[in-house]
Amino acid sequence: MRTRNLSKDRIKVFLFLIPAAALILTFLVIPIFQCGYYSLFDWNGMGPAEDFTGLQNLKNILTNKVFLKAVGNSFTIVALSLFIQLPMALFLAIVIGRGIRGRAFYRTVFFLPYVLSEAITAVMWRILYNPEPSRGFINAVFQAFGWETKAWLGDTSLVLFSIFVVLTWKYIGFHMLLYITGLQNISKDIEEAALIDGVNRRQMLTYITIPLLAGTIRTSVYLSVLGSLQVFAIVWIMTKGGPVNASEVLSTYMYRFSFVRFQLGYGAGVAIVMLIIALIFSITYMSFVRRTEHIA
């Protein structure tokens, strides 16, 4: 009787898993294999893929200077996110989560940009970055203070950092809320006991708060890196990867070849390279996290 009930439970679980498995297979697994297949052809998306080139697309991708520039820009955004955006989000979470007056208002203000679509965000900031002071708010402020106005999206040395400012404005509230949630899970008794033992605020932050936030920080880092590697809409709408490929990232490079130049075989190869980079990071990071937790 027990064996029969166990078999029924397994059948129920299997039946409930079928819809999710079908969706994953249809919209994730099969497209990945199709992408890998088309990357082996010189294909423009019209008709069947017949001009087989093997790994030539991959070779061309890895030796293309613009692609290497896109890789560098993508990892620059990753580094800026890890060393500037996330520490800022953590600082805001600690300040707002410490019982500051009006903290609900501040949480709303910082999280609101995350609710906006990337397209709206890009269009709005493109207007703010307008090089003409009469049309661009940022240069109007610079002119009012007597500072030199900048071509924020037209200067190869400024454009990537200008885009990073937009990304930070949009996503810092999301990571801040993650950290606030983590802070709320830390028992106040621990902090009160530390204060009684003579621990000051700086020591509490360094040796108690941040270590107890380790799990939240790991999640935030993981999401930030993968998000930075996939950023597309904001970059494409604001600069289309320009000027002179100064803001080209992996996703805009893939889109350009796939849907602007209609070299879909080449674009599929770029997508596979992006997938490999994301997989390498995910596997390495998860392995590191497991090793750290085991040591702890």
N, C-alpha and C positions, 0 to 999 in steps of 0.2 A: 504494500500500500504506500509506504514511504517512498519507494523507488518510483512508483507511478506518479505521485505528486511532484517529485523532483523533476521528472521528465516533462510534465505539464508546465512547470515553472520555466524550464529551459526553452520550451516551445514558445511560451508567451514572450520571454525576453527576446528571442530570435525574431518573432513577428514585429515587435516594437522597434527593433533595430533595422529592419528592412527599409523603411522610408528614408532614414538618415543615411544608410549605406548607399542607397540608390542615388541620393542627391550628391553625396561625396564622389561617387563613381562617375556620375554624369557631368558634374561641373568642376571637378578637380582632377581626378586620376586620368580619365580619358583625354581631356585637353592637354595635360602635361605630356602624355605619350604622343599625341598628335603634333604638339609643338616640337618635340624631339624628332619626329619623323620629317616634318617640313623643313627643319633646319639642315637636313641633308641634301636639299634641293635648291637650285636657283629658280625660285618660284615667285611670281608676281601676284598671286592670289586669284588669277583668272584661269579656270579650267583645272585639269588634273596636274599634279606635280610630276613632271617627266624628266627634267634636266638634272639628273643625279650628279652631285658634286662631292659627296662624302663629307669629309671633315674640313673642306676648303673654307666654308663659311666661318667655322670656328677659328681657323688659322688667320683669316682676314680680320676677324674681330679682335683677336688678341694682339695683332700687330698694328692696329689702326690707332694713330696718335690721338684722334678725337675721342675714341673709346677710352683710351688710357687717361685722357683728361677728365672724362666723365666719371671714371672710377675714382680718380683723385678728388674730384669735387664732392662725390657722394660720401667718401670717407672723411673729408673735411667737415661736412655737415654732421656726420656721426660724432666726430671728435668734439665739435663745438657744442653739440647737444649734451654729451656726457659731462663736459668740464665747465659749461656755463649754464645751459638751460636747466639741467636737473639740480645742480646745487642751488640755483635761484629758487626753483620750485620747493626744495626742501627748506630753505630759509623762510620763504613765505608761509609754508605749512607750520613751521615752528612758531613764528610770530603770531599768525592768526589763530593757531590752535591753543595758544596760551591764555585764553580767556579775555582777549582784547575786546574792547567795546565795539559793537557793530560788526562782529566777525561774520555774521550771516550776510551782511551787505558786501563785505570784502570777498567772501567766497563766491557770491553771485557775480561780482564785477570781474574777477579773474577767470571764472569758468565760462562766462558768457561768450567770449570769442570762440571757444571750442564748439559751441552750438552752431555757429555760422558755417555755411558750406565753404569749401576751399575756393570755389569760383567767386563767391561774393567777397571773400577775404582778399583774393588776389586783385580783383578789380578795384576794391576800395583802396588798398595800399598802392596800387599803381597810380591812382589819382594823387594820393598823398606824396608820392615820390616824383611827381611831375617836375621836370627841371626848371620850368618857368615859375618864378615866385608868385605871379598873379594867379596861377592855377594850382600850384602844389603847396600844400600847407607847410610841409617841413622846410622847404627852401624859403617860404615866406617868413617863417620864424628865424631862419638863419640871416636873412636879409635885414629883418627888424633889429637884430642884435649886432649887425655890422660884420657878420661872418661871411666867409666865401661860400657861395652856393655850390651845390654838387650835382653832377649828373648821376644820381644814385644807381640807376639801372643801365646807364650808358658807359660807365667807367669800369673797365675790366678788373681793376683792383678793388672796387667797392661792391660790385653787383652781388657776389656770392654772400657777403656779410649782410648786405641789405635784405636779401631773401631770408637769411637766417633770423634776422630781427622779426620778420613776418611770421616765420615758423614758431619762434619763441612766443610771440604775442598770442598766437592761436593755441598752442599746446601746453603752455606752462600751467594753465589752470587745471588741465586734466591730471598732470603729474602731481600738482599741489594737492588735489583732492585725494589722490592715492596715498600720499604721505599723511594727510590729516586723518584718513581712515586708519592708517597704521598707528598713528599717535594715540588715537582713541582706544585702541586695543591694548595699550600699555597701562598697566595698573597704576593708579595714582599712589597706592601704598608703597610701591617701590621707590618712587621719587621722594615721597615724604620721609621714608626711612633713610634715604641717602642724605637728605638735607639735615636730618637729626644727627647723622654721623659726621657732619661737617663738610660735606661735599659742596663745592660752589657750582654755579650754573654752567660754567664752561666745562668743568670736569664731568658734570652730569650729562651734558650733551655729548661729550667725547666718549665716555666709558659706559654710559647707561642707555641714553636715548637712541643714538645711532646704531649701536649693536643690536638693540631690540627691534630696530626698524630694518634689519638686514634683509628679511624676506621681502618686504615691500620694496626696498631699494633694488633688489635683484629683479623683481618683476618690472619695475619702472625702467631699469636699464635695458632689459630684453625688449620691451615694447618700443623704447626710444630708438634703439639701433635698427630694428626691423622697419619701423616707420620712416626713419631717415633714409634708409636704402631704397624705399619705395616711393618717396615723395615725387609727385608729378604735377598735379593740377596747378598748384601755386607757381611753380617754376615755369610751366608752359605758358600760362596766361600772362604772367608778368614779363617774361623775357624770351620765351621760346628757345632757351638755352644760350642766348647771346649775352652781350656782344662778343663776336669772335669765339664762340664756344666757351666763354668764361664762366657761364652758369650751367653748362651742360651736365646733366646727371644721367644715371643709368636708364631711368624710365623715359626721359625725354629723348635720349639717343635711340632707344628701342622704338618709341612711337614714331620718330622721324623716318626711320627706314621702313617701318611696317605700313604706316598709313599716310605718309606724305610722299615718299619716294616709291611706295608699293614694291619694295624688295622684301616680301614677307618671309622668304626663306632665311635671309640674313637677319631680319628682325626676330624670327623665331629662335635663331641661334643666340642672339643677345638675351632673350628671355630665359633660355636654358642656362646661360652663364650667370644671370641674376639669381636664378633658382639655386644653382650650385653654391654661390657665395652665401646666400641666406641659409642653406642647409649646413654648410661648413661652420658658420657662426653659431647656429642653433645647437648643433651636436657638440661643438667645443664648449659652448657656454653651459649647456646642461651638464656636461661631464664635469666641468669645473665646479658648478653649484653642488652637484652630488658629492664630490670629493670634499668640498668645504664643509658641507653639512655632516659628513661622516666624521671629519676631524673634530668638529665642534661637539 
